[in-house]
């Protein structure tokens, strides 16, 4: 089956391209990926990363209207997408873009005109119902009216799709983690990373990895750590909230137990996560945002590290038995959850083992690609009866090293 996958996420060698490689491993898929030539995220422009060792065709398309009034959902392929659809004649067009984006409406319109027999798969992460302004409301209505199948990152996103009027079939397919990169490390390597971060080998270390922004609830983390003597807090990342968090830590009397490690390249993150006892994600729901998945939770799980997350958005369904969930905006509850894990080594170990098992059997790129393949096949009438998927491949490995 010929699959055209359109996605700005696949510009990234780490965030999206692993999905392409895993899809292309399936012998019944002939894959073409279309990505934009440039994007702007967090006010920084970047181009598409080159692909190494690809078994698929990787097309960097010319785009326009990439960032009008700080809005990238007006992204539009100038001429590439129509020519590509006409030449490739895909059986499936997988649009890994939100349905209210111009590029989603553009791809669907051209597919219906140039490859009318193709099945259109849309994808969404949005788990808050929003009254969209024009022209985005029209893009969304058109996309949802013409999609044959919708993939959502979390169960709330499917509920939002229904409220928006989508009546077709839909299924949740999670985000993924590279289990070859994120994996348990030997104790000697963990201790070496701790030493490099000036963290005592015997300390109970709680860590956060991501942007330092208010909606991540990081002030709650500082207040929770202040109530837990002999516990260290490590922030890995950068963002506008850093100085405010540093000041708060001093005010709470925990300044010497809170470390800011700054932003780190992806290759360093597995070692840092292995150096943690617990990874936290204390996000806050706002009027316009709540946690749509929390990829760091499964990255920690792949390293065999227990997690604690707030009740914001999709966090509880991602965490399940791999850690503990506390009510968002409640630093006392966060402190209680961390203390429970600190005082119960068996629970801490069990959460890490569950996180590893779920990462390797549910959240690996191989598993996610297998689920997408079954969706493609089902939409083409090639799947088995019923609504079940074939069992995805697992990634070999063991739990966190002693």
Secondary structure, DSSP 8 states (H G I E B T S, - for coil): -EEEEE-SGGGSTTTTHHHHHHHHTSTT-EEEEEEESEEEETTEEEE----SS-SSEEEEE-EE---BTTBGGG-EESSHHHHHHHHH--SEEEE-S-TTSHHHHHHHHHHHHH-TT-EEEEEE---S-----TTHHHHHHHHHHH-SEEEESSHHHHHHHHHTT--SEEEE----B-TTTS----HHHHHHHHHHTT--TTSEEEEEES---GGG-HHHHHHHHHTSTTEEEEEES--TTHHHHHHHHHHTT-GGGEEEEE---HHHHHHHHHT-SEEEE-----SS---S--HHHHHHHHTT-EEEEESSTTHHHHHGGGEEEE-TT-HHHHHHHHHHHHH-HHHHHHHHHHHHHHHHHTSBHHHHHHHHHHHHHHHTT-S-SSS-----------S---
